[in-house]
Amino acid sequence: MAEYFILVVNPGSTSTKVAVYADEEPIHERSLQHVKLDLEGFSRIWDQYAFRKRIILNFLEEVGFDLGKLSAVVGRGGLFQPVVSGTYEVNELMIGDGRNGYSGEHASNLGCALAYGIAWDLGIPSYIVDPPSVDEFPSVAKLSGLPHLPRQSLFHALNVKATARHAARDLGKSLNETNIVVAHLGGGISIVALEKGRAIEAHNGLYDGPYTPERAGSLPTFPLMDWVYSEARKDTPLDKLKRRCVGEGGLVAYLGTNSAHEVEERAENGDKEALRYLTGMLYQISYYIGAVSTALKGKVDCIALTGGMAYGKIVVERITDWVSWIAPVKVYPGQDEMGALAQGALRVLRGEDQALTYPTYVGDEE
């Protein structure tokens, strides 16, 4: 008999993933897809709150789950204020930051509000876990070279932290006993150095680091300035230029597709152009794995590859060839955001962790 039942809500741009967990096991789960017609009447993502809440409750009614059994509701974290890693109880300030898009507009900003709204009606707690705005950098890591443009921590914190916990268990240690480099390899890429569980170095997963299936990553500064200035003189909108870098960059720019799986298949079938640009991306990934390892002073217990691209044979072989001299490489393909969210809430319900109050900042020690 399950000790706790947890509702997990993960809103994305075209879907809302929902699951009910009985302790660690999902007993009901579905990805509720939203066609364009469903969403086109909403001017802002935040305006979709009532629509998404209704379809979540309709799903639970359809599968016959008794809401009275729920112990907590946990939502995906959004682009909030910089915070330390952990499980946060949803509060009004968090909801306000999500509504106002504190660090940007994204469907994940709705996660806290949906969790809070459903939990409020039931008189139970609501949480989010490891939002993308997790910032555990020491102050030295935030220096960029221009005082008004500090480096910012923004990475796939939920899956990175969950993968690191998995890797630590496989090493026979706890997370706070290990130094691990995690490479989350998806449409966006995050490469993170974790020192005893704390993410002390990472590139910005939105616009920095290696190029990805759809993002340009770090670009040469002066040529980039020249390009932006030239396009501005043509009255090219800024949002279109940003889209060229995030959404239409990387493999999309080189090969016209954001599917790393497709590109790997083409490479395996003798497409030299596909192999060239795939190898370029893997080279850059390996380069950044080496770079963040410096923050750990080379004392790395393992390198963990995760995300959808970690299913690829060429991907794993090439990266391993470049970085295995640093530390053993472990592979955890795919990602389990729903399970990571449930686990975060479960640790609090069981008293293994204490829920944090939003916002909680990391100390500024070196």
C-alpha positions in Angstrom: 0.0 0.0 0.0 1.4 3.3 -1.0 2.4 5.7 1.7 1.9 8.9 -0.5 0.1 9.8 -3.7 1.6 12.7 -5.6 0.2 14.5 -8.6 2.9 15.7 -11.0 2.2 18.5 -13.6 4.7 19.4 -16.3 3.4 22.1 -18.7 5.2 22.5 -22.1 4.5 24.7 -25.1 2.2 22.2 -26.8 1.3 19.7 -24.1 0.7 19.3 -20.4 2.3 16.1 -19.0 0.4 14.7 -16.0 1.1 11.7 -13.7 -0.1 10.3 -10.4 2.6 8.6 -8.5 2.1 6.1 -5.7 5.4 6.7 -3.8 8.0 6.1 -6.6 5.7 4.4 -9.1 3.5 6.1 -11.7 0.0 4.6 -11.7 -1.7 7.1 -14.1 0.2 9.2 -16.7 -0.6 10.9 -19.9 0.7 13.7 -22.1 -2.3 16.0 -22.8 -1.6 17.4 -26.3 -2.8 20.9 -27.2 -3.6 21.6 -30.8 -3.0 25.1 -32.2 -6.7 25.9 -32.0 -6.7 25.2 -28.2 -4.1 27.9 -27.5 -4.5 30.5 -30.2 -7.1 32.5 -28.2 -4.6 33.2 -25.3 -2.4 36.2 -25.7 0.0 35.1 -23.0 1.1 31.7 -21.7 -0.2 32.7 -18.3 -3.7 33.1 -19.6 -3.8 29.3 -20.3 -4.0 28.6 -16.5 -7.7 27.8 -16.3 -7.7 25.8 -19.5 -4.8 23.6 -18.4 -6.2 23.1 -14.9 -9.5 22.0 -16.3 -8.1 19.4 -18.6 -5.8 18.0 -15.8 -8.9 17.6 -13.6 -10.8 16.0 -16.5 -8.0 13.5 -17.0 -8.0 12.5 -13.3 -11.8 12.1 -13.4 -11.5 10.0 -16.6 -9.1 7.6 -15.0 -11.2 7.4 -11.8 -8.6 8.7 -9.4 -9.9 9.9 -6.0 -8.4 13.4 -5.5 -8.9 12.9 -1.8 -6.0 10.4 -1.8 -3.4 13.0 -2.9 -0.7 14.0 -0.4 0.8 16.8 -2.6 0.9 18.3 -6.0 4.3 19.1 -7.6 4.8 21.2 -10.8 7.7 21.9 -13.1 9.7 25.0 -12.0 9.9 28.0 -14.3 12.2 30.9 -15.2 12.2 32.4 -11.7 14.7 34.3 -9.6 18.1 32.7 -9.1 17.8 30.1 -6.3 19.7 27.3 -4.7 18.8 23.7 -5.7 16.0 21.9 -3.9 12.3 21.4 -3.4 10.3 24.6 -2.9 6.8 25.0 -1.4 4.9 27.3 -3.8 4.1 30.7 -2.5 2.6 33.9 -3.8 6.0 35.5 -4.7 6.9 32.5 -6.9 3.5 32.7 -8.6 4.0 36.4 -9.2 7.4 35.9 -10.7 6.0 33.2 -13.0 3.1 35.4 -14.1 5.5 38.4 -14.8 8.1 36.2 -16.5 10.9 37.2 -14.1 13.6 35.5 -16.2 11.6 35.0 -19.4 8.3 33.7 -20.8 7.9 30.0 -20.9 5.2 27.4 -20.4 7.0 26.0 -17.4 6.2 29.2 -15.5 2.6 27.8 -15.2 3.8 24.7 -13.3 3.8 26.4 -9.9 0.4 28.0 -10.4 -1.2 24.8 -11.6 0.2 22.8 -8.7 -0.9 25.5 -6.2 -4.4 25.9 -7.6 -5.2 22.2 -7.5 -3.5 21.7 -4.1 -5.3 24.7 -2.6 -8.7 23.2 -3.4 -7.7 20.0 -1.6 -5.9 21.6 1.4 -2.5 19.9 0.6 1.0 21.3 -0.1 2.3 22.2 -3.5 5.9 22.2 -4.6 8.3 22.8 -7.5 11.7 21.1 -7.8 15.1 22.3 -9.2 13.8 25.0 -11.6 16.0 26.1 -14.5 17.0 29.2 -12.6 19.0 27.2 -10.1 22.1 29.3 -9.4 24.9 27.9 -7.2 27.8 29.6 -8.8 30.5 31.0 -6.6 31.0 34.7 -7.2 34.2 34.2 -9.2 32.2 32.2 -11.8 29.8 35.1 -12.5 32.5 37.4 -13.8 32.3 37.9 -17.6 34.7 40.6 -18.6 32.0 43.4 -18.7 30.5 44.4 -15.3 27.0 45.0 -16.7 26.9 41.6 -18.4 27.5 39.0 -15.6 27.4 35.3 -16.4 24.1 33.8 -15.5 23.3 30.3 -14.4 20.5 28.7 -16.5 20.6 25.0 -17.2 18.5 21.8 -17.2 18.7 21.7 -13.4 15.9 19.1 -12.9 17.4 16.4 -15.1 21.0 17.3 -14.3 20.5 17.0 -10.5 18.4 13.7 -10.9 21.1 12.2 -13.2 23.9 13.2 -10.7 22.0 11.5 -7.9 21.7 8.4 -10.1 25.4 8.4 -10.9 26.4 8.9 -7.3 24.3 5.9 -6.3 26.0 3.8 -9.0 29.3 4.9 -7.5 28.1 3.7 -4.1 28.2 7.2 -2.7 25.8 10.0 -1.8 25.5 13.1 -4.0 27.3 15.2 -1.4 30.3 12.9 -1.5 31.0 13.1 -5.2 32.3 15.4 -7.9 30.3 14.8 -11.2 30.2 16.4 -14.6 26.7 16.0 -16.2 26.1 16.6 -19.9 22.4 16.9 -20.6 22.1 16.4 -24.4 18.8 17.3 -25.9 17.4 20.1 -28.1 19.2 22.3 -25.6 22.5 21.2 -24.0 23.7 21.8 -20.5 27.1 20.8 -19.3 27.5 21.2 -15.5 30.2 20.6 -12.9 28.7 19.5 -9.6 31.0 19.7 -6.5 29.4 17.6 -3.8 26.0 18.2 -5.3 26.4 22.0 -5.9 26.4 23.2 -9.5 29.5 25.4 -9.4 30.0 25.8 -13.1 27.8 25.6 -16.3 27.4 27.4 -19.5 24.0 29.1 -20.1 21.9 26.4 -21.6 19.8 28.8 -23.7 22.5 30.8 -25.7 26.0 29.7 -24.5 28.2 26.6 -24.8 28.3 24.1 -27.7 25.9 24.4 -30.6 23.0 22.0 -30.3 20.4 20.5 -32.6 18.6 23.9 -32.7 20.7 26.4 -30.8 23.8 28.3 -32.1 25.6 28.3 -28.7 28.6 30.6 -28.1 29.4 32.7 -31.2 32.4 34.9 -32.2 31.7 38.3 -30.5 32.8 40.8 -33.2 31.3 39.0 -36.2 28.1 38.6 -34.2 28.0 42.3 -33.5 28.6 43.1 -37.2 25.8 40.7 -38.2 23.3 42.1 -35.7 24.2 45.7 -36.7 23.8 44.8 -40.4 20.4 43.2 -39.8 19.2 46.0 -37.6 19.9 48.5 -40.5 17.5 46.3 -42.5 14.9 46.6 -39.8 15.1 42.9 -39.0 13.2 42.5 -35.7 15.2 41.5 -32.6 13.0 38.5 -31.9 13.7 37.2 -35.4 17.5 37.5 -34.8 17.1 35.7 -31.5 15.1 33.0 -33.2 18.0 32.5 -35.7 20.3 31.7 -32.7 17.8 29.8 -30.5 15.4 27.6 -32.6 17.1 27.9 -36.0 20.7 27.5 -35.1 23.0 24.5 -34.7 22.0 21.4 -36.7 19.0 23.3 -38.1 21.2 26.0 -39.6 23.7 23.5 -41.0 21.4 20.6 -42.1 17.8 21.8 -41.9 16.7 19.4 -39.1 16.7 19.5 -35.3 16.7 15.7 -35.0 20.1 14.5 -33.8 18.8 10.9 -34.4 18.2 11.7 -38.0 21.6 13.3 -38.5 23.3 10.3 -36.9 21.4 7.9 -39.2 22.5 10.0 -42.2 26.1 9.9 -41.0 25.9 6.1 -40.5 24.6 5.8 -44.1 27.6 7.6 -45.5 26.4 11.3 -45.5 29.7 13.1 -45.0 28.1 16.5 -44.5 25.9 15.0 -41.7 28.9 13.4 -40.1 30.9 16.6 -40.3 28.4 18.8 -38.4 27.5 16.0 -36.0 31.2 15.6 -35.2 31.5 19.4 -34.8 28.8 19.4 -32.2 30.3 16.4 -30.3 33.7 18.1 -30.4 32.2 21.2 -28.8 30.3 19.2 -26.2 33.6 17.4 -25.3 35.4 20.7 -25.1 33.0 22.1 -22.6 33.1 18.9 -20.5 36.8 19.5 -20.2 36.3 23.2 -19.5 33.9 22.7 -16.6 36.1 19.9 -15.2 38.6 22.7 -14.5 36.2 24.1 -11.9 36.5 20.8 -10.1 40.3 21.0 -10.4 40.3 17.8 -12.4 38.9 15.8 -9.4 36.0 14.2 -11.2 34.5 10.9 -10.1 32.5 10.4 -13.3 31.1 12.1 -16.4 27.4 11.4 -16.9 25.8 11.6 -20.3 22.0 12.0 -20.3 19.1 13.3 -22.5 17.8 12.1 -25.8 21.1 12.3 -27.7 22.7 9.9 -25.2 20.8 7.0 -27.1 23.1 7.7 -30.1 26.0 5.2 -30.7 28.2 7.8 -32.5 27.3 10.4 -29.9 28.4 8.3 -27.0 31.5 6.8 -28.7 32.9 10.1 -29.9 32.4 12.0 -26.6 33.8 9.1 -24.7 36.9 9.0 -26.9 37.5 12.7 -26.2 36.8 12.9 -22.5 37.3 9.5 -20.8 40.9 10.5 -19.9 39.2 12.9 -17.4 37.0 10.3 -15.6 34.9 7.2 -16.4 31.9 8.0 -18.6 28.4 6.7 -17.5 25.4 6.9 -19.8 21.8 7.5 -18.7 19.9 8.1 -21.9 16.6 10.0 -22.0 15.3 11.9 -19.1 12.6 11.4 -16.5 11.4 14.9 -15.5 8.1 13.5 -14.1 9.9 11.0 -11.9 12.4 13.6 -10.7 9.6 15.9 -9.7 7.8 13.2 -7.8 11.0 12.2 -6.1 11.7 15.8 -5.0 8.2 16.0 -3.4 8.6 12.5 -1.9 11.8 13.4 -0.2 10.1 16.3 1.6 7.0 14.2 2.5 9.2 11.5 4.0 11.3 14.0 6.0 14.5 13.3 4.1 14.7 16.9 2.8 13.2 20.2 4.1 11.1 22.3 1.8 12.7 25.6 1.0 11.1 29.0 1.0 11.2 30.8 -2.3 13.5 32.5 -3.0 16.5 31.0 -1.2 19.8 32.1 -2.5 23.1 30.3 -2.4 25.9 31.8 -0.3 28.4 34.0 -2.1 31.5 32.1 -0.9 34.3 31.3 -3.3 
